[in-house]
Amino acid sequence: MKKTLFQKHNSLAELIILIVATPIALSSPYGSRRITKEFMKYLEDKIPTEELEGIQSGKVSKALYNLRKRKIIDVSKKNGIINIKLTEKGKKRRISADLNKLGIRMPDNWDGKWRMLMFDIPENKKVARESLRDRLKQLKFFQFQKSVWIHPYDCRKEIDFIADVFGVGEYITLLVVKIDDDVPLKEHFRLD
């Protein structure tokens, strides 16, 4: 059974954060009920009806209120237009959610090449280095040496995103290589 957009996210709040990542402008009088009504109309215009299954305006209203209260979104009115956008705190939460959902796509056929990630991150960026290692484990990389990790599938976009988030791009090198004696790696990744 295919999951709806609402079911694909941990909470309605996470879905709203995803939607508001690009600021929204609503034409409506300024008031909680009107904001909710206009936001629901916005969702209906942008998202197929079957994807909206399970989203109720009362829950949206509560989620919007809580996100505003916790300073994750900002709602302002200018020239009769209501603008909803993420605050800095909201942007950090969005990035965190993106990191947690990050995955490497497995193609139908492996191209026979290995992606070797090497890094030499200085001690003053130890937290970023450890966070990078945690993400590599999450993405099922194989730790070849302490700072050398291997994966069989294209992961350039994912590594660029992680490096950008942690500010360590200049310390990372990603190579696409052929390895002569790669039987242990193939066994580890269950290839061929």
SERO-4910 file (N, C-alpha, C, O; in steps of 0.05 Angstrom, whole numbers):
BEGIN
 pado doro    nc1    nc2    nc3   cac1   cac2   cac3    cc1    cc2    cc3    oc1    oc2    oc3
  Met    A     17    -24      0      0      0      0     18     25      0     36     27     16
  Lys    A     12     44    -18     28     68    -21     21     87      2     -2     92      9
  Lys    A     42     98     14     39    117     36     32    145     25     41    153      4
  Thr    A     14    159     40      8    186     32     31    204     41     48    196     57
  Leu    A     31    229     31     51    248     39     52    251     69     73    253     81
  Phe    A     28    252     81     27    255    110     39    231    124     53    235    144
  Gln    A     35    207    115     45    183    128     76    180    124     88    166    140
  Lys    A     87    193    104    116    191     98    132    207    118    157    203    119
  His    A    120    224    134    134    242    152    128    234    181    107    222    187
  Asn    A    147    239    199    144    232    227    121    246    240    109    235    258
  Ser    A    114    270    231     93    285    243     83    306    223     96    312    203
  Leu    A     60    317    230     49    339    213     68    363    214     71    377    195
  Ala    A     80    368    237     99    390    240    122    387    221    130    406    208
  Glu    A    133    362    218    155    358    199    146    363    171    161    374    155
  Leu    A    121    355    164    111    360    137    108    390    132    115    400    111
  Ile    A     98    405    152     96    434    149    123    447    145    126    465    129
  Ile    A    143    438    161    170    448    158    181    444    130    193    461    118
  Leu    A    176    420    119    184    414     92    171    433     72    184    443     54
  Ile    A    145    437     75    130    454     56    139    483     59    141    497     39
  Val    A    144    492     83    151    520     88    180    526     83    189    549     86
  Ala    A    196    506     76    224    510     70    227    531     48    246    547     48
  Thr    A    208    532     30    205    553     10    183    571     21    160    562     23
  Pro    A    189    596     28    169    613     40    142    613     25    142    612      0
  Ile    A    121    615     39     94    615     28     81    643     32     84    654     54
  Ala    A     67    653     12     52    677     14     23    671     10     15    659    -10
  Leu    A      6    678     30    -23    672     29    -38    699     29    -30    717     44
  Ser    A    -58    700     13    -74    724     13    -98    720     31   -117    706     24
  Ser    A    -97    732     55   -118    728     74   -116    748     97    -95    759    102
  Pro    A   -139    753    110   -137    770    134   -121    755    155   -119    730    155
  Tyr    A   -107    770    172    -89    759    192   -105    748    216   -117    763    231
  Gly    A   -105    722    219   -119    709    241   -114    679    240   -112    668    218
  Ser    A   -112    666    262   -105    638    263   -123    620    245   -114    604    230
  Arg    A   -149    624    248   -168    608    231   -165    613    202   -165    595    186
  Arg    A   -161    638    195   -158    645    166   -131    634    156   -130    625    133
  Ile    A   -110    636    172    -84    625    164    -87    595    158    -77    586    138
  Thr    A   -100    581    177   -103    552    173   -119    546    148   -112    529    132
  Lys    A   -141    561    144   -158    557    120   -142    562     95   -144    546     76
  Glu    A   -127    584     94   -112    590     70    -89    570     66    -82    563     43
  Phe    A    -77    561     88    -56    541     86    -67    515     75    -54    502     58
  Met    A    -90    507     84   -103    482     74   -109    486     44   -105    467     28
  Lys    A   -118    509     36   -124    515      7    -98    513     -9    -97    503    -31
  Tyr    A    -76    524      3    -50    523    -10    -42    494    -14    -32    486    -36
  Leu    A    -45    477      7    -38    449      5    -54    435    -17    -43    420    -33
  Glu    A    -80    441    -18    -98    428    -38    -90    436    -67    -93    420    -85
  Asp    A    -80    461    -70    -71    470    -97    -45    457   -105    -40    452   -129
  Lys    A    -28    451    -86      0    442    -92      3    412    -91     21    401   -103
  Ile    A    -14    398    -75    -10    369    -70    -35    354    -79    -57    362    -73
  Pro    A    -31    331    -93    -54    315   -101    -72    307    -78    -62    301    -56
  Thr    A    -98    307    -82   -118    301    -61   -112    275    -46   -113    275    -21
  Glu    A   -105    254    -60   -100    228    -47    -76    230    -28    -74    215     -9
  Glu    A    -57    248    -34    -34    252    -17    -41    266      9    -26    264     29
  Leu    A    -62    281      9    -71    297     33    -87    280     52    -95    291     73
  Glu    A    -92    255     46   -108    238     63    -97    238     91    -73    234     95
  Gly    A   -114    242    111   -105    242    139    -98    269    150    -93    271    174
  Ile    A    -98    290    133    -91    316    143   -117    331    148   -133    336    130
  Gln    A   -122    339    173   -146    353    181   -139    381    189   -117    386    200
  Ser    A   -157    400    183   -151    428    189   -146    434    218   -129    451    225
  Gly    A   -159    420    236   -155    423    265   -126    416    273   -114    430    289
  Lys    A   -116    394    261    -89    386    267    -69    406    254    -48    411    266
  Val    A    -75    416    231    -58    435    218    -56    461    234    -35    472    239
  Ser    A    -80    470    244    -81    494    261    -63    490    286    -48    508    293
  Lys    A    -66    468    299    -50    462    323    -20    461    316     -4    472    331
  Ala    A    -13    448    294     15    446    287     26    473    280     49    479    288
  Leu    A     12    489    265     21    516    259     25    533    284     45    546    287
  Tyr    A      6    531    302      7    545    328     33    537    343     48    554    353
  Asn    A     37    511    345     60    501    360     86    508    347    106    515    361
  Leu    A     87    507    321    112    515    306    118    545    310    141    552    313
  Arg    A     97    561    310    101    590    316    110    595    344    128    610    349
  Lys    A     97    581    363    104    584    391    133    576    397    146    589    413
  Arg    A    142    555    384    169    545    388    189    559    370    213    552    369
  Lys    A    180    580    356    197    597    338    211    581    316    234    585    310
  Ile    A    196    562    305    206    546    282    197    558    256    211    557    236
  Ile    A    173    570    256    163    585    233    157    613    242    151    619    266
  Asp    A    157    631    223    150    659    228    127    665    209    128    660    186
  Val    A    106    677    221     82    685    205     80    715    208     78    726    230
  Ser    A     81    729    185     79    758    185     59    767    163     53    753    145
  Lys    A     50    792    166     31    803    146     43    829    136     52    846    151
  Lys    A     42    832    109     51    856     97     34    861     72     32    843     55
  Asn    A     22    884     70      5    891     47    -17    871     41    -22    864     18
  Gly    A    -29    861     62    -51    842     59    -43    813     52    -60    796     48
  Ile    A    -17    808     52     -7    782     46      6    770     71     21    783     85
  Ile    A     -2    745     77     10    731    100     33    715     90     31    699     71
  Asn    A     56    719    102     81    704     95     87    684    117     88    691    140
  Ile    A     92    659    109    101    639    128    128    629    118    132    621     95
  Lys    A    148    631    136    174    622    129    188    609    153    180    613    176
  Leu    A    209    594    148    224    581    169    242    602    183    253    619    169
  Thr    A    245    600    209    264    616    223    291    602    221    293    580    209
  Glu    A    312    613    232    338    599    232    336    573    247    347    553    239
  Lys    A    321    573    269    317    548    284    302    527    267    308    504    268
  Gly    A    283    537    251    268    519    233    285    508    211    282    485    204
  Lys    A    303    525    201    321    515    180    340    493    190    345    474    176
  Lys    A    349    497    215    366    476    227    350    450    231    361    429    226
  Arg    A    325    453    239    309    429    242    304    415    215    304    390    214
  Arg    A    300    431    194    296    420    168    321    405    159    319    382    148
  Ile    A    344    416    163    369    403    155    373    377    171    381    357    160
  Ser    A    366    378    197    368    354    213    350    332    203    358    309    201
  Ala    A    325    340    195    307    320    184    317    309    158    315    285    152
  Asp    A    328    326    141    339    317    115    363    298    120    365    278    106
  Leu    A    380    304    139    402    286    146    392    259    155    403    238    147
  Asn    A    371    259    171    360    233    182    347    216    160    346    192    163
  Lys    A    337    229    140    323    214    118    342    208     95    334    195     75
  Leu    A    366    217     96    385    214     74    391    184     69    395    169     88
  Gly    A    391    177     44    397    150     36    410    149      9    406    168     -7
  Ile    A    424    128      3    437    125    -23    420    106    -40    415     83    -31
  Arg    A    413    115    -63    396     98    -81    412     75    -92    435     78   -101
  Met    A    400     51    -90    413     27   -101    402     22   -129    378     16   -133
  Pro    A    419     25   -150    410     20   -177    405    -10   -181    414    -27   -166
  Asp    A    391    -16   -202    385    -45   -209    411    -60   -214    413    -83   -205
  Asn    A    430    -48   -227    455    -61   -233    478    -44   -223    480    -20   -227
  Trp    A    496    -58   -209    520    -45   -198    540    -40   -222    543    -58   -238
  Asp    A    553    -17   -223    571    -11   -245    599    -22   -241    616    -17   -258
  Gly    A    604    -36   -220    630    -49   -215    651    -30   -204    675    -37   -201
  Lys    A    644     -5   -198    662     15   -187    657     20   -158    634     17   -149
  Trp    A    678     26   -144    675     32   -115    679     62   -110    694     75   -124
  Arg    A    663     72    -91    666    100    -83    682    100    -57    673     90    -37
  Met    A    706    112    -59    724    113    -36    725    141    -25    734    160    -38
  Leu    A    715    144     -1    715    170     13    738    171     32    741    154     50
  Met    A    755    191     29    778    195     48    775    223     60    767    242     46
  Phe    A    783    225     85    782    251     97    804    254    118    813    235    130
  Asp    A    813    279    122    833    286    142    822    312    155    831    334    147
  Ile    A    804    309    174    791    332    186    806    339    212    811    322    229
  Pro    A    814    364    214    831    373    237    817    369    264    792    367    266
  Glu    A    833    368    285    823    363    312    804    384    321    786    379    337
  Asn    A    807    409    312    789    430    321    761    427    309    743    443    315
  Lys    A    758    408    291    732    402    279    724    373    287    711    359    271
  Lys    A    731    365    310    727    337    319    697    330    319    690    308    311
  Val    A    680    348    328    651    342    329    641    337    301    625    318    296
  Ala    A    649    353    281    641    349    254    652    323    243    637    309    228
  Arg    A    676    316    250    689    291    241    673    267    251    667    248    236
  Glu    A    666    268    277    650    246    288    622    244    277    611    223    273
  Ser    A    610    268    272    584    268    259    585    257    231    567    242    223
  Leu    A    606    263    216    610    252    190    612    221    192    598    207    176
  Arg    A    628    211    210    630    182    213    603    169    219    596    148    208
  Asp    A    588    182    237    561    171    244    543    170    219    529    151    215
  Arg    A    544    191    202    528    191    178    537    170    158    521    157    145
  Leu    A    563    166    156    574    145    138    564    117    147    557    100    130
  Lys    A    564    113    173    553     87    183    523     85    177    514     63    168
  Gln    A    509    106    180    480    107    174    475    100    144    456     86    137
  Leu    A    493    110    127    490    105     98    503     78     90    504     73     66
  Lys    A    511     62    109    521     35    104    548     34     89    553     15     74
  Phe    A    564     55     93    591     54     83    607     33     98    601     26    121
  Phe    A    627     22     85    646      3     97    670     18    106    683     32     90
  Gln    A    678     15    131    702     29    141    726     12    134    731     -9    146
  Phe    A    741     22    115    765      8    105    789     14    123    804     -4    130
  Gln    A    792     39    131    811     48    151    797     70    167    774     76    161
  Lys    A    810     81    187    797    100    204    784    123    189    762    132    195
  Ser    A    798    134    169    787    156    153    784    149    124    785    167    107
  Val    A    780    124    118    776    115     90    751     97     91    751     76    104
  Trp    A    731    105     76    705     90     75    698     84     46    705     99     28
  Ile    A    684     61     42    678     52     15    648     46     13    636     35     32
  His    A    638     52    -11    610     46    -17    608     38    -47    623     50    -63
  Pro    A    591     20    -54    590     12    -82    573     30   -101    576     28   -125
  Tyr    A    557     47    -90    539     63   -107    545     92   -107    557    103    -89
  Asp    A    536    105   -128    540    134   -131    528    149   -107    505    145    -99
  Cys    A    545    165    -94    537    179    -70    547    208    -69    548    220    -48
  Arg    A    555    218    -92    566    245    -93    548    266    -81    556    282    -64
  Lys    A    522    266    -88    503    286    -78    500    284    -47    500    304    -33
  Glu    A    498    259    -38    495    255     -9    519    265      7    517    277     28
  Ile    A    543    258     -4    568    266     10    571    297      8    580    309     28
  Asp    A    565    309    -14    566    338    -17    548    351      4    555    371     16
  Phe    A    523    340      7    504    351     26    515    349     54    514    369     70
  Ile    A    524    326     62    535    321     89    559    340     94    561    352    115
  Ala    A    577    341     75    601    358     78    593    387     81    606    401     96
  Asp    A    573    395     66    564    423     68    552    429     95    557    449    107
  Val    A    535    411    105    522    414    131    542    416    153    540    433    170
  Phe    A    562    399    153    582    398    174    606    417    169    624    419    186
  Gly    A    607    429    145    629    448    139    656    435    137    676    446    146
  Val    A    657    411    125    682    397    122    689    389     94    706    372     89
  Gly    A    677    402     74    681    395     46    710    397     38    719    381     21
  Glu    A    725    416     48    752    420     40    771    397     50    793    395     41
  Tyr    A    761    381     68    778    360     80    770    332     69    781    312     78
  Ile    A    752    331     50    741    306     40    749    302     11    748    321     -5
  Thr    A    756    277      4    761    270    -23    744    245    -29    746    225    -14
  Leu    A    729    246    -51    713    222    -59    724    213    -86    723    228   -106
  Leu    A    733    189    -87    744    177   -112    726    155   -121    713    141   -106
  Val    A    725    151   -148    712    128   -159    734    110   -170    750    118   -187
  Val    A    736     86   -159    759     68   -164    750     40   -171    728     31   -165
  Lys    A    769     26   -184    766     -3   -187    785    -16   -167    808     -6   -164
  Ile    A    777    -37   -154    794    -51   -135    798    -79   -145    778    -93   -150
  Asp    A    823    -87   -148    829   -114   -159    817   -136   -142    802   -153   -152
  Asp    A    825   -137   -117    816   -159   -100    793   -149    -82    797   -143    -59
  Asp    A    769   -147    -95    747   -135    -80    726   -156    -71    704   -149    -64
  Val    A    735   -181    -70    716   -202    -61    705   -197    -33    681   -200    -29
  Pro    A    722   -190    -13    711   -184     13    691   -161     13    671   -162     28
  Leu    A    696   -141     -3    677   -119     -5    651   -128    -18    629   -121     -9
  Lys    A    653   -143    -39    629   -154    -52    612   -171    -33    588   -169    -33
  Glu    A    626   -187    -17    612   -203      3    599   -185     24    576   -190     32
  His    A    613   -165     33    602   -147     53    576   -133     42    556   -131     57
  Phe    A    577   -124     17    554   -110      6    534   -129     -9    515   -120    -21
  Arg    A    540   -155     -8    523   -175    -21    519   -169    -51    497   -168    -61
  Leu    A    542   -165    -64    542   -160    -93    551   -185   -108    568   -200    -98
  Asp    A    540   -190   -131    545   -214   -148    542   -239   -132    546   -261   -143
***
